[in-house]
Amino acid sequence: DRDVNAAINIRYEGLRILNIA
C-alpha cells in the first residue's frame, strides 16, 4: 500500500514536471 502510493506519487510528479516543461 505505502510503496505503491509512493511509486504513483513519484510518477505523478514526473508527469507534472514534464507537463510544466
N, C-alpha and C positions, 0 to 999 in steps of 0.2 A: 504494500500500500504506500508506504513512505517513499521507497525507492522509485516506484512507478511515478508517483506525483512529482518527485524531484526531476526525473528524466523529462517528463512532459513540460515542467516549468522551464527547464533549460532550453528545450526545443522551442517552446513558445517564445522565449526571449530572443532566440536566434532569429526566428521568423520576423519578430518585431524589428530587430536591428536591420535585417535585410530590407524590410518594408520602408524603414526610415531612410536607409541608404538607397 
